[in-house]
Amino acid sequence: MPADPQSVTATFSGGRLTINVSDQGKSISFSVTISTPSGTAPYPAIIAYGAPSIPVPGNVAVITFNNDEIAAQKDGSSRGKGKFYDLYGSGHSAGALTAWAWGVRRIVDALEKTPAANIKLSRIGVTGCSRNGKGAVVAGAFDDRIALTIPQESGSGGSACWRLSDSQKSSGQNVQTASEIVGENVWFSPNFNQYVNGVTRVPEDHHFLAGLVAPRGLFVIENTSMEWLGALSTYGCSRGTKLIYQALGATANMGYSQVGNHNHCQFPSSQQSELTAFINKFLLDGTGTTDIFHTDGNLNFNQAQWIPWTVPTLS
């Protein structure tokens, strides 16, 4: 993640926020659309990668972010393509996930400079599904101005842990692993490639990534019917994240909900009350039961084996 750029300016007109970024003699511009809700301004808002695949209530604004414009993600040929790389060079080591998170930071910068957009700066969320869900959790980790992070079915490279995904793969399950993901697309830095065939050499895993969101709001939505995502891996990894929240005295700020029998990125009605609770608590009136952790799968996760540490007492 580069340091913040030298200049960020913005204009707002007709529901469109245009963001101008300059750094080291280079400049780019990109726009997001803001759908204004009902109610009284300023409004809470959710930044949605691509478009929201979760139901956003009518009193919350939707900021639609075309993340592919910032960093392309078609396949391996997308490396170094997009406006982030126009600004920082096609050889920059950041993968697409980091470039998108940089873009979210610039959106929040622009909102801070544009009161006419009528967004309540202390009540901003971010969401995305699948590959964009991977992006959402990285954005929440890298910007503590995000009050609520909702990665949906992000799986490996998002809410799953590399070690657990490798374990599932070795037992014959069809799960995306680090060694597969770096050949599929450009979401990660090329610097990660050297570790993908030996992920135990990496001194951290993705519970650390989600832990960077703590103690702010985090609602992880997963799908037991999509084994490619790593049902056991996302569950176990989020168990580790939950313990990070516990150490910070913020257990109720993190939820995990894994429900199957629906298509990928299709939001089931059974998770509606949980989503509503998180949006109410972190974006609206501050109320809601959000100490959620459940799966509808029959998962055999040995927590003592994978988490051989106790929750520290922090002062």
C-alpha positions in Angstrom: 0.0 0.0 0.0 1.6 3.3 -1.1 1.7 6.2 1.3 -1.2 8.6 0.9 -0.9 10.6 -2.3 0.1 14.3 -2.3 -3.2 15.6 -3.5 -6.9 14.3 -3.5 -9.6 16.7 -4.7 -13.2 15.9 -5.5 -16.4 17.3 -6.9 -20.0 16.1 -6.5 -22.8 16.6 -8.9 -25.9 14.6 -10.0 -25.2 11.7 -7.7 -21.7 11.3 -9.0 -18.5 11.8 -6.9 -15.5 12.5 -9.1 -12.1 11.9 -7.4 -8.9 13.4 -8.6 -5.6 12.1 -7.3 -2.1 13.4 -8.0 1.2 12.1 -6.8 4.8 12.6 -7.9 3.9 14.4 -11.0 1.2 11.9 -12.2 -2.6 12.3 -12.0 -5.7 10.1 -12.4 -9.4 10.6 -12.0 -12.2 8.1 -11.3 -15.8 8.4 -10.2 -18.3 6.6 -8.0 -22.1 6.9 -8.0 -24.0 7.6 -4.8 -27.7 6.5 -4.6 -29.3 8.8 -2.0 -31.6 7.1 0.5 -34.7 8.3 2.3 -34.5 10.1 5.6 -32.6 13.0 6.8 -29.0 13.9 5.6 -26.2 13.2 6.3 -26.7 9.5 5.4 -24.9 6.4 6.4 -23.5 4.6 3.4 -22.2 1.3 2.1 -19.4 1.3 -0.5 -20.2 -1.7 -2.7 -17.6 -3.3 -4.9 -19.2 -3.6 -8.4 -22.8 -3.5 -7.0 -24.3 -4.7 -3.7 -25.4 -8.3 -3.6 -26.8 -7.9 -0.1 -30.1 -6.0 0.5 -29.2 -2.5 1.6 -32.0 -0.8 3.6 -33.7 2.2 2.1 -32.2 4.6 4.7 -28.6 3.8 3.8 -26.8 5.3 0.8 -25.1 3.0 -1.7 -21.8 4.1 -3.1 -21.1 2.0 -6.2 -17.3 1.4 -6.8 -16.1 0.1 -10.1 -13.0 -1.5 -8.6 -12.0 -3.1 -11.9 -11.2 0.4 -13.2 -8.6 0.8 -10.4 -7.0 -2.6 -11.0 -8.1 -5.1 -13.6 -8.8 -8.7 -12.6 -9.6 -10.5 -15.8 -6.8 -13.1 -15.5 -3.0 -13.2 -15.2 -2.7 -10.8 -18.1 -4.3 -8.1 -15.9 -1.1 -7.5 -13.9 -0.2 -3.9 -13.7 -3.4 -2.6 -15.5 -5.7 0.0 -14.1 -5.7 3.5 -12.9 -3.7 2.6 -9.7 -0.9 1.4 -12.0 -1.2 4.4 -14.2 -0.4 6.5 -11.2 2.3 4.2 -9.5 3.7 2.3 -12.5 2.8 -1.1 -14.1 5.5 -2.7 -12.1 4.2 -1.7 -8.7 4.3 -4.7 -6.3 0.7 -4.2 -5.0 -1.8 -6.8 -6.1 -5.4 -5.9 -7.2 -6.8 -6.3 -3.7 -4.4 -3.7 -2.2 -5.0 -1.4 -5.2 -8.8 -1.6 -4.6 -8.3 -0.9 -0.9 -6.2 2.2 -1.9 -9.2 3.2 -4.1 -11.6 2.9 -1.1 -9.3 5.1 0.9 -9.5 7.7 -1.8 -13.3 7.5 -1.8 -13.4 8.2 1.9 -10.8 11.0 1.4 -13.1 12.6 -1.2 -16.2 12.2 1.0 -14.3 14.1 3.8 -13.7 16.9 1.3 -17.2 17.0 -0.2 -20.0 17.8 2.4 -22.4 18.2 -0.5 -22.5 14.4 -0.9 -24.3 14.3 2.4 -22.6 11.1 3.7 -22.1 10.6 7.5 -18.4 10.0 7.7 -18.6 8.0 10.9 -21.0 5.5 9.5 -19.4 4.1 6.3 -19.5 0.4 5.5 -17.9 -1.7 2.7 -19.1 -4.9 1.0 -18.5 -7.2 -2.0 -19.0 -10.8 -2.9 -16.7 -13.5 -4.1 -13.5 -11.9 -5.6 -15.0 -8.5 -4.5 -15.6 -9.9 -1.1 -11.8 -10.6 -0.9 -11.4 -6.9 -1.7 -13.9 -5.8 0.9 -12.1 -7.4 3.8 -8.8 -5.9 2.6 -10.4 -2.4 2.4 -11.8 -2.8 5.9 -8.4 -3.9 7.2 -6.5 -0.9 5.6 -8.8 1.9 6.6 -10.0 2.4 10.2 -12.6 5.0 8.9 -14.7 2.0 7.8 -17.2 1.3 10.5 -18.6 -2.0 9.1 -16.9 -4.5 6.8 -19.1 -7.2 5.2 -17.2 -9.7 3.0 -19.7 -12.1 1.4 -18.5 -15.5 0.2 -14.9 -14.3 -0.1 -13.4 -17.7 0.6 -9.7 -18.3 -0.1 -7.8 -15.1 -0.3 -10.5 -13.5 1.9 -12.1 -15.0 4.9 -10.4 -18.4 4.6 -7.0 -19.3 6.0 -4.3 -20.7 3.7 -3.3 -23.5 6.1 -6.8 -24.8 6.5 -7.5 -24.6 2.7 -4.4 -26.6 2.0 -5.5 -29.2 4.6 -8.9 -29.5 2.9 -7.3 -29.9 -0.5 -4.9 -32.6 0.8 -8.0 -34.5 2.1 -9.5 -34.6 -1.4 -11.8 -31.6 -1.2 -12.2 -29.2 -4.2 -10.9 -26.0 -2.4 -9.1 -23.0 -3.8 -5.6 -22.8 -2.4 -2.8 -20.3 -2.5 -0.9 -22.2 -5.2 -4.0 -22.1 -7.4 -5.1 -18.6 -6.7 -1.9 -16.9 -7.8 -2.1 -18.6 -11.2 -5.8 -17.7 -11.7 -5.7 -13.9 -11.2 -3.6 -10.9 -10.0 -5.3 -10.3 -6.7 -2.0 -10.7 -4.7 1.4 -9.3 -5.1 3.9 -11.4 -7.0 6.0 -11.3 -3.8 3.5 -13.9 -2.4 4.3 -16.5 -5.1 7.3 -17.8 -3.3 5.2 -19.0 -0.4 2.2 -20.6 -2.1 3.6 -24.1 -2.1 4.6 -23.9 1.6 2.1 -21.7 3.3 3.3 -22.8 6.8 6.4 -20.7 6.1 4.2 -17.6 6.1 4.3 -16.2 9.7 0.6 -15.1 9.6 -2.6 -16.2 8.0 -5.9 -14.5 7.1 -7.3 -14.4 10.6 -4.7 -11.7 11.0 -6.1 -9.9 8.0 -9.6 -9.9 9.5 -8.1 -9.1 12.9 -6.9 -5.7 11.4 -10.6 -4.8 11.2 -11.0 -5.2 15.0 -12.5 -3.8 17.1 -14.7 -2.3 14.3 -17.7 -4.1 12.9 -17.1 -7.2 10.9 -19.8 -9.5 9.5 -18.5 -12.5 7.6 -21.0 -14.2 5.3 -20.2 -17.6 3.8 -21.9 -20.5 2.0 -21.6 -24.1 2.9 -22.8 -25.2 -0.6 -19.7 -23.7 -2.3 -16.8 -26.0 -1.3 -14.4 -24.1 -3.6 -14.6 -21.3 -1.0 -13.4 -23.6 1.8 -16.3 -24.1 4.2 -14.2 -25.5 7.0 -11.4 -23.0 6.2 -13.6 -19.9 6.5 -15.2 -21.3 9.6 -11.9 -22.1 11.4 -10.2 -19.0 10.2 -13.0 -16.9 11.6 -12.8 -18.7 14.9 -9.3 -17.3 15.1 -10.6 -13.9 14.2 -13.2 -14.1 16.9 -10.5 -14.7 19.5 -8.7 -11.5 18.4 -11.9 -9.6 19.0 -12.2 -11.3 22.3 -8.7 -10.2 23.3 -9.8 -6.6 22.5 -13.0 -6.9 24.5 -15.1 -6.5 21.4 -16.5 -10.1 20.8 -19.9 -8.7 20.0 -18.5 -6.6 17.1 -17.7 -9.7 15.0 -20.1 -12.2 13.4 -19.8 -15.2 11.2 -22.8 -16.7 9.4 -22.5 -19.7 7.0 -25.6 -20.9 5.3 -25.9 -23.1 2.2 -28.5 -24.3 -0.3 -28.4 -21.2 -2.4 -26.4 -20.0 -5.4 -23.1 -18.1 -5.1 -23.6 -14.5 -4.1 -27.3 -15.0 -3.7 -28.3 -13.6 -0.2 -30.6 -16.0 1.6 -33.5 -14.6 3.7 -32.4 -16.7 6.7 -29.4 -14.3 7.1 -31.5 -11.1 6.9 -32.0 -10.6 10.6 -28.3 -10.9 11.2 -27.4 -8.5 8.4 -30.0 -6.0 9.7 -28.5 -6.2 13.2 -25.0 -5.3 12.0 -26.3 -2.5 9.8 -28.4 -1.1 12.7 -25.6 -1.3 15.2 -22.7 0.1 13.1 -24.4 2.3 10.5 -27.8 3.4 12.0 -29.0 3.6 15.6 -26.3 1.6 17.5 -28.5 -1.3 18.5 -28.5 -4.9 17.4 -27.5 -8.3 18.6 -24.3 -9.0 16.6 -22.4 -11.7 18.7 -23.2 -14.2 16.0 -21.2 -17.4 15.0 -22.9 -20.3 13.3 -22.8 -22.7 10.4 -25.4 -25.0 9.0 -22.7 -27.4 7.9 -21.4 -30.5 9.7 -17.9 -29.3 10.0 -15.2 -31.2 11.9 -13.0 -28.3 13.0 -10.5 -29.2 15.7 -9.9 -25.8 17.3 -7.3 -27.1 19.8 -5.2 -28.5 16.8 -5.3 -25.3 14.7 -5.4 -22.7 17.4 -2.8 -23.9 20.0 -2.8 -20.6 21.9 -4.8 -18.9 24.5 -6.4 -15.5 24.3 -4.0 -12.9 25.8 -5.0 -10.5 28.4 -4.4 -7.0 27.0 -4.2 -3.8 29.0 
